[in-house]
Amino acid sequence: MSFYLKKALYIETNYSHYRNAHKEEALQVTRDAISFLFTDYLQSFDAVMGTRSAHMFNMFIMRDELFDVYSEWLFTILFEVQENLDTSNYLGQEERVFGYVSELLLDT
């Protein structure tokens, strides 16, 4: 059994919301990382970017086994993004880029 908090974006897609609130380059680097590491998830990522709702805040309840598999998948992507994203000009809240990206990866 899993439990997620879902947030609806009535006007924007997940992609446009992120682009308007954060540095867009992080999403392209994330998409590239998924394309390179987990090609089977690329279509799902693109679909999530086009929807108007998401499970945000990185909050969920799941069995240990699922959490381990999910964490390995998630951090493999995030470490690849970290290697390929120049965050030297990210200040303040933008330094949380990996948290923001991981919220969108939950639905992927």
CNS distance restraints for C-alpha pairs under 8 A (distance, minus, plus):
assign (resid   1 and name CA) (resid  61 and name CA) 7.62 0.50 0.50
assign (resid   1 and name CA) (resid  62 and name CA) 6.28 0.50 0.50
assign (resid   1 and name CA) (resid  63 and name CA) 7.54 0.50 0.50
assign (resid   2 and name CA) (resid  60 and name CA) 6.72 0.50 0.50
assign (resid   2 and name CA) (resid  61 and name CA) 5.22 0.50 0.50
assign (resid   2 and name CA) (resid  62 and name CA) 5.03 0.50 0.50
assign (resid   2 and name CA) (resid  63 and name CA) 7.98 0.50 0.50
assign (resid   3 and name CA) (resid  60 and name CA) 5.42 0.50 0.50
assign (resid   3 and name CA) (resid  61 and name CA) 5.31 0.50 0.50
assign (resid   3 and name CA) (resid  62 and name CA) 7.39 0.50 0.50
assign (resid   4 and name CA) (resid  55 and name CA) 6.13 0.50 0.50
assign (resid   4 and name CA) (resid  59 and name CA) 6.44 0.50 0.50
assign (resid   4 and name CA) (resid  60 and name CA) 5.06 0.50 0.50
assign (resid   4 and name CA) (resid  61 and name CA) 7.27 0.50 0.50
assign (resid   5 and name CA) (resid  55 and name CA) 5.32 0.50 0.50
assign (resid   5 and name CA) (resid  56 and name CA) 6.38 0.50 0.50
assign (resid   5 and name CA) (resid  57 and name CA) 7.66 0.50 0.50
assign (resid   5 and name CA) (resid  59 and name CA) 6.90 0.50 0.50
assign (resid   5 and name CA) (resid  60 and name CA) 7.49 0.50 0.50
assign (resid   6 and name CA) (resid  53 and name CA) 6.93 0.50 0.50
assign (resid   6 and name CA) (resid  54 and name CA) 5.53 0.50 0.50
assign (resid   6 and name CA) (resid  55 and name CA) 4.09 0.50 0.50
assign (resid   6 and name CA) (resid  56 and name CA) 6.20 0.50 0.50
assign (resid   7 and name CA) (resid  53 and name CA) 5.56 0.50 0.50
assign (resid   7 and name CA) (resid  54 and name CA) 5.41 0.50 0.50
assign (resid   7 and name CA) (resid  55 and name CA) 5.89 0.50 0.50
assign (resid   7 and name CA) (resid  56 and name CA) 6.39 0.50 0.50
assign (resid   8 and name CA) (resid  52 and name CA) 6.06 0.50 0.50
assign (resid   8 and name CA) (resid  53 and name CA) 4.13 0.50 0.50
assign (resid   8 and name CA) (resid  54 and name CA) 6.51 0.50 0.50
assign (resid   9 and name CA) (resid  13 and name CA) 6.72 0.50 0.50
assign (resid   9 and name CA) (resid  14 and name CA) 7.45 0.50 0.50
assign (resid   9 and name CA) (resid  52 and name CA) 4.84 0.50 0.50
assign (resid   9 and name CA) (resid  53 and name CA) 5.26 0.50 0.50
assign (resid   9 and name CA) (resid  54 and name CA) 7.98 0.50 0.50
assign (resid  10 and name CA) (resid  52 and name CA) 6.21 0.50 0.50
assign (resid  10 and name CA) (resid  53 and name CA) 7.84 0.50 0.50
assign (resid  11 and name CA) (resid  52 and name CA) 7.44 0.50 0.50
assign (resid  12 and name CA) (resid  16 and name CA) 5.79 0.50 0.50
assign (resid  12 and name CA) (resid  17 and name CA) 5.66 0.50 0.50
assign (resid  12 and name CA) (resid  52 and name CA) 6.07 0.50 0.50
assign (resid  13 and name CA) (resid  17 and name CA) 5.97 0.50 0.50
assign (resid  13 and name CA) (resid  49 and name CA) 6.48 0.50 0.50
assign (resid  13 and name CA) (resid  50 and name CA) 5.35 0.50 0.50
assign (resid  13 and name CA) (resid  51 and name CA) 5.22 0.50 0.50
assign (resid  13 and name CA) (resid  52 and name CA) 4.46 0.50 0.50
assign (resid  13 and name CA) (resid  53 and name CA) 7.42 0.50 0.50
assign (resid  14 and name CA) (resid  18 and name CA) 6.10 0.50 0.50
assign (resid  14 and name CA) (resid  48 and name CA) 6.97 0.50 0.50
assign (resid  14 and name CA) (resid  49 and name CA) 4.91 0.50 0.50
assign (resid  14 and name CA) (resid  50 and name CA) 6.21 0.50 0.50
assign (resid  14 and name CA) (resid  51 and name CA) 6.04 0.50 0.50
assign (resid  14 and name CA) (resid  52 and name CA) 5.83 0.50 0.50
assign (resid  14 and name CA) (resid  53 and name CA) 6.85 0.50 0.50
assign (resid  14 and name CA) (resid  54 and name CA) 7.33 0.50 0.50
assign (resid  14 and name CA) (resid 104 and name CA) 7.87 0.50 0.50
assign (resid  15 and name CA) (resid  19 and name CA) 6.08 0.50 0.50
assign (resid  15 and name CA) (resid  49 and name CA) 4.72 0.50 0.50
assign (resid  15 and name CA) (resid  50 and name CA) 6.41 0.50 0.50
assign (resid  16 and name CA) (resid  20 and name CA) 6.01 0.50 0.50
assign (resid  17 and name CA) (resid  21 and name CA) 6.16 0.50 0.50
assign (resid  18 and name CA) (resid  22 and name CA) 5.49 0.50 0.50
assign (resid  18 and name CA) (resid  23 and name CA) 7.62 0.50 0.50
assign (resid  18 and name CA) (resid  24 and name CA) 6.88 0.50 0.50
assign (resid  19 and name CA) (resid  23 and name CA) 6.19 0.50 0.50
assign (resid  19 and name CA) (resid  24 and name CA) 4.78 0.50 0.50
assign (resid  22 and name CA) (resid  94 and name CA) 6.82 0.50 0.50
assign (resid  23 and name CA) (resid  94 and name CA) 7.72 0.50 0.50
assign (resid  24 and name CA) (resid  28 and name CA) 7.05 0.50 0.50
assign (resid  25 and name CA) (resid  29 and name CA) 6.25 0.50 0.50
assign (resid  25 and name CA) (resid  85 and name CA) 7.86 0.50 0.50
assign (resid  26 and name CA) (resid  30 and name CA) 6.04 0.50 0.50
assign (resid  26 and name CA) (resid  81 and name CA) 7.69 0.50 0.50
assign (resid  26 and name CA) (resid  85 and name CA) 6.76 0.50 0.50
assign (resid  26 and name CA) (resid  97 and name CA) 7.40 0.50 0.50
assign (resid  26 and name CA) (resid 101 and name CA) 7.53 0.50 0.50
assign (resid  27 and name CA) (resid  31 and name CA) 6.04 0.50 0.50
assign (resid  27 and name CA) (resid 101 and name CA) 7.26 0.50 0.50
assign (resid  28 and name CA) (resid  32 and name CA) 6.11 0.50 0.50
assign (resid  29 and name CA) (resid  33 and name CA) 6.14 0.50 0.50
assign (resid  29 and name CA) (resid  81 and name CA) 5.94 0.50 0.50
assign (resid  29 and name CA) (resid  84 and name CA) 6.81 0.50 0.50
assign (resid  29 and name CA) (resid  85 and name CA) 6.58 0.50 0.50
assign (resid  30 and name CA) (resid  34 and name CA) 6.25 0.50 0.50
assign (resid  30 and name CA) (resid  77 and name CA) 7.25 0.50 0.50
assign (resid  30 and name CA) (resid  78 and name CA) 7.69 0.50 0.50
assign (resid  30 and name CA) (resid  81 and name CA) 5.71 0.50 0.50
assign (resid  30 and name CA) (resid 101 and name CA) 7.69 0.50 0.50
assign (resid  31 and name CA) (resid  35 and name CA) 6.10 0.50 0.50
assign (resid  31 and name CA) (resid  42 and name CA) 7.12 0.50 0.50
assign (resid  31 and name CA) (resid  45 and name CA) 7.42 0.50 0.50
assign (resid  32 and name CA) (resid  36 and name CA) 6.13 0.50 0.50
assign (resid  33 and name CA) (resid  37 and name CA) 5.90 0.50 0.50
assign (resid  33 and name CA) (resid  38 and name CA) 7.80 0.50 0.50
assign (resid  33 and name CA) (resid  77 and name CA) 6.08 0.50 0.50
assign (resid  33 and name CA) (resid  80 and name CA) 6.08 0.50 0.50
assign (resid  33 and name CA) (resid  81 and name CA) 6.29 0.50 0.50
assign (resid  34 and name CA) (resid  38 and name CA) 4.97 0.50 0.50
assign (resid  34 and name CA) (resid  39 and name CA) 6.07 0.50 0.50
assign (resid  34 and name CA) (resid  41 and name CA) 6.72 0.50 0.50
assign (resid  34 and name CA) (resid  42 and name CA) 6.02 0.50 0.50
assign (resid  34 and name CA) (resid  77 and name CA) 6.60 0.50 0.50
assign (resid  35 and name CA) (resid  39 and name CA) 4.65 0.50 0.50
assign (resid  35 and name CA) (resid  41 and name CA) 7.71 0.50 0.50
assign (resid  35 and name CA) (resid  42 and name CA) 5.81 0.50 0.50
assign (resid  37 and name CA) (resid  77 and name CA) 7.36 0.50 0.50
assign (resid  38 and name CA) (resid  42 and name CA) 7.14 0.50 0.50
assign (resid  41 and name CA) (resid  45 and name CA) 6.16 0.50 0.50
assign (resid  41 and name CA) (resid 108 and name CA) 6.96 0.50 0.50
assign (resid  42 and name CA) (resid  46 and name CA) 6.20 0.50 0.50
assign (resid  43 and name CA) (resid  47 and name CA) 6.17 0.50 0.50
assign (resid  44 and name CA) (resid  48 and name CA) 6.19 0.50 0.50
assign (resid  44 and name CA) (resid 108 and name CA) 5.39 0.50 0.50
assign (resid  45 and name CA) (resid  49 and name CA) 6.25 0.50 0.50
assign (resid  45 and name CA) (resid 105 and name CA) 7.30 0.50 0.50
assign (resid  45 and name CA) (resid 107 and name CA) 7.99 0.50 0.50
assign (resid  45 and name CA) (resid 108 and name CA) 5.01 0.50 0.50
assign (resid  46 and name CA) (resid  50 and name CA) 6.43 0.50 0.50
assign (resid  47 and name CA) (resid  51 and name CA) 6.43 0.50 0.50
assign (resid  48 and name CA) (resid  54 and name CA) 7.65 0.50 0.50
assign (resid  48 and name CA) (resid 104 and name CA) 7.47 0.50 0.50
assign (resid  48 and name CA) (resid 107 and name CA) 6.64 0.50 0.50
assign (resid  48 and name CA) (resid 108 and name CA) 6.25 0.50 0.50
assign (resid  49 and name CA) (resid 104 and name CA) 7.94 0.50 0.50
assign (resid  54 and name CA) (resid 104 and name CA) 6.92 0.50 0.50
assign (resid  54 and name CA) (resid 107 and name CA) 6.61 0.50 0.50
assign (resid  55 and name CA) (resid 103 and name CA) 7.01 0.50 0.50
assign (resid  55 and name CA) (resid 104 and name CA) 7.55 0.50 0.50
assign (resid  55 and name CA) (resid 106 and name CA) 6.93 0.50 0.50
assign (resid  55 and name CA) (resid 107 and name CA) 6.51 0.50 0.50
assign (resid  56 and name CA) (resid 103 and name CA) 5.27 0.50 0.50
assign (resid  56 and name CA) (resid 104 and name CA) 7.24 0.50 0.50
assign (resid  56 and name CA) (resid 106 and name CA) 7.99 0.50 0.50
assign (resid  57 and name CA) (resid 103 and name CA) 6.20 0.50 0.50
assign (resid  58 and name CA) (resid  99 and name CA) 7.92 0.50 0.50
assign (resid  58 and name CA) (resid 102 and name CA) 7.27 0.50 0.50
assign (resid  58 and name CA) (resid 103 and name CA) 5.47 0.50 0.50
assign (resid  58 and name CA) (resid 106 and name CA) 7.43 0.50 0.50
assign (resid  62 and name CA) (resid  66 and name CA) 6.39 0.50 0.50
assign (resid  62 and name CA) (resid  67 and name CA) 6.23 0.50 0.50
assign (resid  63 and name CA) (resid  67 and name CA) 6.22 0.50 0.50
assign (resid  64 and name CA) (resid  68 and name CA) 6.15 0.50 0.50
assign (resid  65 and name CA) (resid  69 and name CA) 6.41 0.50 0.50
assign (resid  66 and name CA) (resid  70 and name CA) 5.94 0.50 0.50
assign (resid  67 and name CA) (resid  71 and name CA) 5.85 0.50 0.50
assign (resid  68 and name CA) (resid  72 and name CA) 6.19 0.50 0.50
assign (resid  69 and name CA) (resid  73 and name CA) 6.31 0.50 0.50
assign (resid  70 and name CA) (resid  74 and name CA) 5.98 0.50 0.50
assign (resid  71 and name CA) (resid  75 and name CA) 5.91 0.50 0.50
assign (resid  72 and name CA) (resid  76 and name CA) 6.00 0.50 0.50
assign (resid  73 and name CA) (resid  77 and name CA) 6.52 0.50 0.50
assign (resid  74 and name CA) (resid  78 and name CA) 6.20 0.50 0.50
assign (resid  74 and name CA) (resid 102 and name CA) 7.21 0.50 0.50
assign (resid  74 and name CA) (resid 105 and name CA) 7.35 0.50 0.50
assign (resid  75 and name CA) (resid  79 and name CA) 5.81 0.50 0.50
assign (resid  76 and name CA) (resid  80 and name CA) 6.36 0.50 0.50
assign (resid  77 and name CA) (resid  81 and name CA) 6.21 0.50 0.50
assign (resid  78 and name CA) (resid  82 and name CA) 6.04 0.50 0.50
assign (resid  78 and name CA) (resid  98 and name CA) 6.71 0.50 0.50
assign (resid  78 and name CA) (resid 102 and name CA) 7.61 0.50 0.50
assign (resid  79 and name CA) (resid  83 and name CA) 6.24 0.50 0.50
assign (resid  80 and name CA) (resid  84 and name CA) 6.44 0.50 0.50
assign (resid  81 and name CA) (resid  85 and name CA) 5.79 0.50 0.50
assign (resid  82 and name CA) (resid  86 and name CA) 7.87 0.50 0.50
assign (resid  87 and name CA) (resid  95 and name CA) 7.41 0.50 0.50
assign (resid  90 and name CA) (resid  94 and name CA) 5.33 0.50 0.50
assign (resid  90 and name CA) (resid  95 and name CA) 5.45 0.50 0.50
assign (resid  91 and name CA) (resid  95 and name CA) 5.67 0.50 0.50
assign (resid  92 and name CA) (resid  96 and name CA) 7.98 0.50 0.50
assign (resid  93 and name CA) (resid  97 and name CA) 7.93 0.50 0.50
assign (resid  96 and name CA) (resid 100 and name CA) 6.50 0.50 0.50
assign (resid  97 and name CA) (resid 101 and name CA) 6.14 0.50 0.50
assign (resid  98 and name CA) (resid 102 and name CA) 5.96 0.50 0.50
assign (resid  99 and name CA) (resid 103 and name CA) 6.36 0.50 0.50
assign (resid 100 and name CA) (resid 104 and name CA) 6.94 0.50 0.50
assign (resid 101 and name CA) (resid 105 and name CA) 6.40 0.50 0.50
assign (resid 102 and name CA) (resid 106 and name CA) 6.41 0.50 0.50
assign (resid 103 and name CA) (resid 107 and name CA) 7.80 0.50 0.50
assign (resid 104 and name CA) (resid 108 and name CA) 6.94 0.50 0.50
